[in-house]
């Protein structure tokens, strides 16, 4: 049995909203789920310019966890942009 997932502090709340390419109906697009903790990590590191260590303190997780979350979030965002998919914002 694995370890229980540690609760992360996330201030960004946009559950259920989507971000999609203009001019294409959502039903014709592949959906990629972007979780609340991934969006929060992107906001803290890429938008606000915090280091991974500072972002980890803000979210109550380790720097290594932030690095893993950022890698996943950046991959999903790049995939959505390149493949013209929609991002669906979900709770963690």
Secondary structure, 3 states (H helix, E strand, C coil): CCCCCCCCCCCCCCCCCEECCCCCCHHHCCEEEEEHHHHHHHHHHHHCCCCHHHHHHHHCCCHHHHHHHHHHHHHHHHHHHHHCCEEEEECC
